Amino acid sequence: MALIELTGYGEAATTKPVLALVAICGILLGSWLRAVLFPHGNAAVKAPIVGLRWAYPARVQYLNNAMNLLQEGYRQLGLFVPLICEEMKWALTQEIPPCKDKWVSVLGFDTVVKLVVHDFARISVASLERNKEWMEIQRMFPENVFRVAIQMRVIPPYLKRISSYLMPASWAVSRNLHNAQRLITPIVEERRRMETVKDPDYKPPNDFLQWLMDEAWNERDGQPAELVHRLLVLALASVHTTSMTATQVLYDIIAHPEYLEPLREEILQALKEDGGWQKTTLTKMRKLDSFMKESQRLNGPSLIGFKRAAMEDITLSDGTVLPKGVHMVVPVVPISLESVTPDPGVFQGFRFYYERQKPGKSNLHQFAMTDKNNMHFGHGKYSCPGRFFAAHAIKILIAHLILNYDFKFPEGKSRPGNLLAHEYCFPDPTAHILVKERDGPWSI
């Protein structure tokens, strides 16, 4: 298999491999985080960490409270939804050029990444929500880390350590960390000071940084340098995985315009019922949830999942022996394609919406749910802990985009083909889309 090639439906585009690295980051990090965050029930297997050990080795051992943080983020989502929506409205004015009564061309994936960065900046460190340097760090840190990680795949083991120190991308990672620590340290120190003086009027900010400070198990974990590492790891996990999926959904909406008005009507009805943006508003968007799930089914981030290596001989219940050292994977995409009928290869945006209309299935077939036929987020104990938070973030982003703008592909172009790098599949980062502001009172 070629290292970089275009696949999927739609017209192929000319791409540069270096631009693909930023998109690969989210997929690699998913398996990395699952390996670190969860204690394995069976010590006979482990999840390989491909390249990341050398790209960002410093703080793997301090991620054991990240699962609690991601789960807390979902529990607090009711408070965050209005804040994220407020930030999204402002971000659209910053990242999409003026396009009243005219079509303008923008890079699809790059625009979505910037919008997601705005949202993450808002909930990660409240006082830095619109700080351009902080947002740029969150955008570039994943790219720099995974440039190193991907390059490590082709370097012999005995050269990996020295090579990791000689790569320009590795130096960029260090600069990102240094600059982030320069921004975050004064904020942490001021919050600690306010906690010490016990000012009755002081109310700790409700953001990821504060949660990390509260979750610190000991004095070392609460040091600014450690908190910075954890914040950036969360950015690694949150920004680009969310951006990749949201871009695929947007491309599919443009490619299948017959779904656009039903989606808009559902969103507006949910907003009307709740009187604005609430957590419950998002759960009412069942057609959008189905559309996202169908888009992921046909454009999943990886062809395979559950990457494991046997650390000793393992005998399965049917007598099958897995020898020590063997690597195991699950064919995630073939399973998801074969699990639906009829026409598993045909895009049907409301496929899962109709499934949920059947008796007893109202709460099944949701985007963030996993089962034996849908393992893009993993499954069971090792499922991605941030998938529910990501699902709602994608809904907010897509809803704001399609209510406020019209989209189409450039003249003579169809849906951009996906980029395939080894087993990883992601949207073409060089593809352009056309956008125009809608007429009417669509301010949400």
C-alpha positions, 0 to 999 in steps of 0.5 A: 500500500502506498504511504499516501493515496486518495480513496473513497468516492468523489474526485481525487485531489492533489495532496502534500503528505506533510499536510496529512500528518495533522489529521493522522494525529487524532487517530493515533492518539485514540489508541494511545489514550486508551492504552494509558487511561485504562488499566488492562484487565488482562496483563497478557495483552497491551496496546502498541503505541506507534511512534508516540513514545518518541514524539511525546514521551515526557508525561505519559505516566501522568495521564491517569486522571484524564478519564475522570476529566473527560467524564466530568466534561460530559456531566458539565456539558449542560453548563458548557453548551451556551458558552460553546455556542456563544464562542462558535458564533464569534468564531464564525465571524473570525474564520469565515471571510465576509460572504454576504451575497457572494460565494467565497472559497475556504479550505474545508478541513483547516476552517473546521480545525480553527472553529474547533480550536476556538471552542476548546480554548473557551472551555480549557482555560477561560481567561485565554478563550480568545488568546491567539497564541494559546489557540495557535499552540493548540492547533500546532502542537498536535501537528508537531507531535505527530510529525515526529510520530509518523517519522518514527515509524520508518526509523530502526529501533536503535536509532529512535531515541537519538533521532527524536532529539534531532528532528525539527518537529521535535524542537517545535514540540518543545517550543509549544510546551515552553510557550504554553507554560509561559501563558498558563503558569501565571494563571495557575499561580493566581488561582492558587493564591485566591484559594489560599486567601479564601476570599468568599467572593472568589468563584473558581472558573469552571474549565478544564484547567481548574478540573485538572488542578482539583484532580491533582493527586499530589503536589507534583501533579498540581505543578504548572508544568504538569498541568500544561502537559495534561492540557495539551494532551487533551487538546491532542485528543479533542481538537483533531479527532473532532475536526476530522469527523466534523469535516467528513459530516460537512462534506457529506452534507454538501454532497447530499443536499437533499438532507439539508432542509430536513436537518435545518428544520429539526435543529430549528424545532429543537431550539424553539422547544428549548428556547435556545441552546441547552444540553437537551436541545442536542439530544433532540437532533436525532436526524443530525445524529443519524447523519453523523453516524452514517458519515462515520460508518462510510468514512471511519478514521481507521480501517482497523481497531483494537490493536493489541499485542500478545505478551504471552501465549493466550488460549481462547475459549474455543481453543484457538491459541494466540502465540506470544508476540502476535499482533491482533486487530479488528477490521472495524470498517468491514464490520461496520459496512457489513452490519447494515442492510440493505445497500451497505455501500450506499450513503443513507443519512437517516438510516439510523434515525429510522432504526430508532423509530422502531419499537424498543429502539428509541435509545439505540443506534446513536452516534456515540454508542458502541456495539459489536457492529460499530467500533470506531470509538472502541467498545466496552471497557476500552471505549473512547471516554470523550466520545459523548462530549465530541458528539455534542461538540460536532452537533453544535458546530454543524448546526451553526454552519448549516443554519448560517451558511450555504455550501457547495463544492467548486464548479466541476468538483465533487466530494473530495476523496479521503486520504489513506495513510497506511490504515488511517483514513481522513479528509483531504486537507487541501480540498476547498469548499464554497460558502455564502452567508444565508439570508434571513434571521438565522442568528442562533 
